[in-house]
Amino acid sequence: MLAIGRITLGFLVLECSTSAAETVEHFPTMITVPAGKFEMGGDHDDWAAPDERGNRIIQLSSFAASTTEITALQYDTCVRAEACRAPFVKAPDDDHPVTGVSWRDAQSYAAWLSAQTGLRYRLLSEAEWERIARAGMQSRFWWGNVSDHAFGNFGDEDCCHTAVEGPDTFEATAPVRRFEPTPEGFHDLYGNVWEWIQDCYGEYDHAPRDGSAQDPANCTVRVVRGGSYLLPSGFARASARYRLTPGARRPDVGFRIAMDPGKP
């Protein structure tokens, strides 16, 4: 008979057999974000592009998000289970974010994780990503309006080259958790790698007021958020957005995962 163990994943506790303990150990740690309102959009930022403007109040339900971008080790667990495609880019180490994965690859990982746990994992919506990135602030970054390499892995401000400055000693991706987290404990939302979002790229000011994703069946372009190590910090502002086709696999694009508490 298989022994039963308890594995804690952030706020979440799962019962699992010891034969599955290694797999569960490599699941992402999640932080619960309480339900509430926040102001979304770049109207308070004079750097904001037209597609960031149109501020509105979003009423979010509670959700959970991974403390970091999904790491190479976490994603490789899915690859070894033959449920995910191998990434296009090999990470320097297990604790670097996985990159070279498409939006569709991120969907495969979320589906596999859901099947393993019986919970509903998915990508974050734009509103959810901006909520955790802002951490209650309306400034360009949660710590203020001036970029700071203590908080993120940014590229050269002249674009588009890597940069090394202060705590940012990385020419490419940095291992997760190397920079200061938000007050809620989220790491690497600014810089390091772009993060795939569930939303289809569309009119920013027409996004649902409940924070859910814009996700039409005929979508051909998806949103990424957060900037990367190749780009100036302006691309990593809280309201900044970029778009890619869902099949794109780039060395500076990864993803973060969300979960709906209590929803199978």
N, C-alpha and C positions, 0 to 999 in steps of 0.2 A: 504493500500500500504506500502511496506517496505521502510524504509529510506535508503539512500545510504551514506556510510562513506568512508573515505580515510585512508588506512593503509599503512604505509611506512615500507618496508623491506630492510634495507640497502639502496642501490641505487634505489630500485624498489618500485613503487607505484601501489597499486591495488585498484580498485573499488570493494566494497563488500556491501552486505546488512548487517544491524545491527544484524540480526539473525545469521550471520556467523562471526561476529566480534571476538567472543571468540576464534574460531578455528584459524582465521588468526593471532590473537595476539600471538599464540603459534607456528607460522611458524618460521623457522630459519632466522636470519639476515645474509645477504650475502654481501661479498666484491667482487667488480669487479677487476680482474687481467688483465692488458692490454696485448695485443698481443706482442710477442717479443721472443728473443733468450735467452737460458741459457745453461750452460754446465752441463750435467747430468752424474752421475757416481761417484764411490769412488776411482778413481785412485790417488787423492791427499791425501787420508787418509790411513796411514799405518795400520790401524785397519781393513780395508775393507776386506771382504771375497771374494773368487773368483767370486761368483755370483753377486757382486756389481761392478765389474771392466769392463772396456770397455767404457771409457768416449766418449761422442759424443755431438755435438751441436744439441739442440732441438729447432725447430721453432714452438711456440705455438700460436694458435688463442686465442682471448680474451675469458675468461670464468669467472664465479663467483664461490666462495666457501663459505661455512658457516664459520662464525667467530670462532665457537667452534664445538666440537663434538656434535652430536645430543643428546639432553638431555632426561631424563626420561619423563619429562612433554611433550616435543615435540612429542616423539614417542607415548606416551599414548593417545594423541589426535587421532592418527591413529588407535590405538587399540580400543578406544571407538567408532570410526566410523565403526568398524568391517572390516577394510581393512588391518589390520596388526595383526600378531600373538603376543600374550603377551610374553614378554621376559622371559627367563629361570631364570634370576636373578632379584630380586627386588632391585631397587636403594634405598640408604638411604634417599634420598630427591629428589625433583623435578629437582633441578639444577645440579645434578650429571649426568654424561654421561650415556645413556642407555647402558647396557651390557647384555650378555646372549642372543644376537641376532645373527643369522646366516647371511651369505652373501645374501641368498635368502630373509630373513626378511628385510634386508636393501633395496633390490630391490623392495619389496612390499611398503615400505615407500616412496621411490622415485616415484613410479608409482602413489600412492595415492596423493602425493603432486603435481605432474604434473596434475592430474585430477582436483584437487581443484583450480589450478591457471591458467591452460591453457598454462603453460610454461614447458620446458623440464628439469626436475631435474633428476639426476643420481649420481652414485658414481664417485669419481675422478679417473683419470688414474694415473699410477705410476709417469709419467712425471709431471703431474699437481701437485700431492702431493709434489714431491721433489722440484718443483719450489717454492711453497709457503713456504716450510720448510727451504729452503736455503736462501731466502730473499736476493739474489744477492751475497751470500758468497760461498766459496769453502771449508770452515772449517768443522769440524765434526758437529758442531751445528751452528746456525746462529750467535750466540754471540761469538764464538771462538772454540778452541779445548779442553777446559777443562769443564767437566760437572759442572753445577751449579744448586742447588736446588731452586734458585730464579726463574728459568725458566721452571721447570718441576717436576712432581711427579715421581721420580725414585725409584727403589728398591735398596737393598743392593748390593754393588759392588762385593761381594763374591758370589752372586747368590745362591739361588733364593728365597729371602725373602723380605718383605717390609722393608722400612727404613724411619726414621723420622730425618730430618736434616734441620736446618734453617727454611725458609718459608714453607718447605714441612713437615707439621705436620700430614699428613694423612697416616693411616695404610693401607687403600685400596684406592678406587677412591676418587679423590678430586672434589668438585664442579667446574664447568667450570669457567674460567676467574679469577682463584685465583693466577695465575702466570703471569709473565711479557709476554706481547704479542710480536710478531715479529714487525718490523717497519711498516709493512702494516696493522697490527691490528689483526692477527690471533693468537688464544690462543690454548694451549694444544697440539701442534703438536709433542712435545717431551715428552714421558712418559704419565702417567695417564692411557690410554687404547690404545691397538692396534686399528688401523682403517682399516676396510675393504676397499679394492681397487677394481676397476672394473677388472683389469688385471688378466688373467690367469698367473700362475707362469711359466715362461719360460726363455729362454736365455736373460739375462739382456742387452747384447750388440746388440741384434737383434730387440729391441723395435722400433716401428715406429718413424721416425725422426720428424713427425709432432706432437708428443706428445699424439697421440690417444692410446687407450688401446689395448693390445694383448688379443683378446677375441674370440678364436675359439669355435665353437659349441660343440666340444667334451671335453671341459675343465673339469678336475676333481679336480684341486687344484688352489685356489685363493691366491692372495697376500694380506698381511696385512703390515702396516707401522706404525712406530712411537714408538714402545716399550710400556712398561706398568709399573704400580706401583710395579709389582712383579719382575722385571728384572733390571739388572745393566744398567747404562746409555749408555753403548756401544751398546745395542740393539735399542737405540733411535736415533742413528746418522742419519744425513740427507740421507745417501745412504743405510742404513741398511734395510734389508727385511727379511720377514718370510713368511711361507706358511701354509695354513690350507685348509681342505676340505670345500666346500661351505655350508655344513650343520652344521658345528661346531658352538656350542653355549657356549662360555667361559665367566667366570666372569671378564676377563680383556680384552675383545674385544668389541668394539663398531664401530661407523662409523661417517664420516663427509659427507656432501652432496655437490654436484656441480650443476651448472645450466648454460645452454648455453643461453646467452642473445639474445633475439629476435628470438629464435627458438621454435615454438610450438611443 
